[in-house]
């Protein structure tokens, strides 16, 4: 079972690690601006850094509880600012935004579980005897 947890940690974290470059693109910043994100030129790259560091922490199992809190800090505003399906009138776009919203809610649930349980046995945290 410890290998299942390791694979789960890897799969969970990859999304946050691989998305970093998109947070520095003008298209992502413009999209966030159009969604009403204030100071998007600062907050979008900052959110990318927070997401990347949280994902890397979880992937390595180093201070994974703190890394999971970084993911929580990233997901809450992104989910409620970028995926407001309840404001979309086009049925197809509403379904797509609802799917993105629910995906983020599931990721938020996973991150909250990591804040409690940590990274598991195959992690840097476990080798060093750390609790985070």
C-alpha positions as CSV (number, residue, x, y, z in Angstrom):
1,X,0.0,0.0,0.0
2,X,2.9,2.4,0.6
3,X,3.6,2.3,-3.2
4,X,0.0,3.2,-3.9
5,X,0.4,6.2,-1.7
6,X,3.6,7.2,-3.5
7,X,2.0,6.9,-6.9
8,X,-1.0,8.9,-5.7
9,X,1.2,11.6,-4.4
10,X,3.1,11.7,-7.7
11,X,-0.1,11.9,-9.8
12,X,-1.7,14.5,-7.5
13,X,1.3,16.8,-7.6
14,X,2.1,16.6,-11.3
15,X,-0.8,18.9,-12.2
16,X,0.6,21.7,-10.0
17,X,4.2,21.2,-11.1
18,X,3.5,21.0,-14.8
19,X,1.3,24.1,-14.9
20,X,3.9,26.6,-13.8
21,X,4.8,28.0,-17.2
22,X,1.2,28.8,-18.0
23,X,1.1,31.2,-15.1
24,X,3.7,33.4,-16.7
25,X,2.0,33.6,-20.1
26,X,0.3,36.7,-21.3
27,X,-2.8,34.7,-22.3
28,X,-3.3,33.3,-18.8
29,X,-2.8,36.8,-17.3
30,X,-5.3,38.3,-19.8
31,X,-7.8,35.5,-19.1
32,X,-7.5,36.1,-15.3
33,X,-8.0,39.8,-15.9
34,X,-11.1,39.2,-17.9
35,X,-12.4,37.0,-15.1
36,X,-12.0,39.9,-12.7
37,X,-8.8,39.0,-10.9
38,X,-7.3,42.1,-9.4
39,X,-3.6,42.7,-10.1
40,X,-3.6,39.7,-12.4
41,X,-0.1,40.5,-13.7
42,X,1.2,39.9,-10.2
43,X,-1.2,37.4,-8.7
44,X,-1.2,34.9,-11.6
45,X,2.6,34.4,-11.6
46,X,2.6,34.4,-7.8
47,X,-0.2,31.8,-7.8
48,X,1.9,29.7,-10.2
49,X,4.9,29.8,-7.8
50,X,2.7,28.9,-4.8
51,X,1.2,26.0,-6.8
52,X,4.6,24.8,-8.1
53,X,6.2,24.9,-4.6
54,X,3.3,23.1,-3.1
55,X,3.3,20.4,-5.8
56,X,7.0,19.9,-5.5
57,X,6.8,19.6,-1.8
58,X,4.1,16.9,-2.0
59,X,5.9,15.1,-4.8
60,X,9.1,14.8,-2.8
61,X,7.3,14.3,0.5
62,X,9.4,17.1,2.0
63,X,7.3,19.3,4.4
64,X,4.3,17.8,2.5
65,X,1.8,19.1,5.0
66,X,3.0,22.7,4.4
67,X,3.1,22.0,0.7
68,X,-0.5,20.8,0.9
69,X,-1.5,24.1,2.6
70,X,0.1,25.9,-0.2
71,X,-2.1,24.0,-2.6
72,X,-5.1,24.9,-0.5
73,X,-4.1,28.6,-0.5
74,X,-3.8,28.3,-4.3
75,X,-7.0,26.4,-5.0
76,X,-9.5,28.4,-3.0
77,X,-9.2,31.8,-4.7
78,X,-8.5,30.2,-8.2
79,X,-11.6,28.0,-7.9
80,X,-14.0,30.7,-6.9
81,X,-12.6,33.4,-9.2
82,X,-11.8,31.5,-12.3
83,X,-14.6,28.9,-12.4
84,X,-17.8,30.8,-11.6
85,X,-20.1,28.5,-13.5
86,X,-23.1,30.0,-11.8
87,X,-22.5,33.3,-13.7
88,X,-22.2,31.7,-17.2
89,X,-25.2,31.8,-19.5
90,X,-23.9,29.5,-22.3
91,X,-24.8,25.9,-21.4
92,X,-21.7,24.4,-22.8
93,X,-19.4,26.9,-21.1
94,X,-21.4,26.5,-17.9
95,X,-20.9,22.7,-18.0
96,X,-17.1,23.1,-18.6
97,X,-16.7,25.7,-15.8
98,X,-18.7,23.4,-13.5
99,X,-16.5,20.5,-14.3
100,X,-13.4,22.6,-13.6
101,X,-14.9,23.9,-10.4
102,X,-15.7,20.3,-9.2
103,X,-12.3,19.1,-10.2
104,X,-10.7,21.8,-8.1
105,X,-13.0,20.9,-5.2
106,X,-11.8,17.3,-5.4
107,X,-8.2,18.5,-5.5
108,X,-8.9,20.7,-2.5
109,X,-10.2,17.6,-0.7
110,X,-7.0,15.7,-1.5
111,X,-4.8,18.6,-0.4
112,X,-6.7,18.8,2.9
113,X,-6.2,15.1,3.5
114,X,-2.4,15.6,2.9
115,X,-2.4,18.4,5.4
116,X,-3.6,15.9,8.0
117,X,-1.9,12.7,7.1
118,X,1.3,14.0,5.5
119,X,3.2,12.3,2.7
120,X,3.4,8.8,4.0
121,X,6.1,6.2,4.4
122,X,8.0,6.7,1.1
123,X,8.9,10.4,1.6
124,X,11.7,12.6,2.7
125,X,9.6,13.7,5.7
126,X,9.4,10.0,6.9
127,X,13.2,9.4,6.4
128,X,14.2,12.4,8.5
129,X,11.6,11.8,11.2
130,X,10.0,15.2,10.5
131,X,6.3,15.7,11.2
132,X,5.6,18.0,8.2
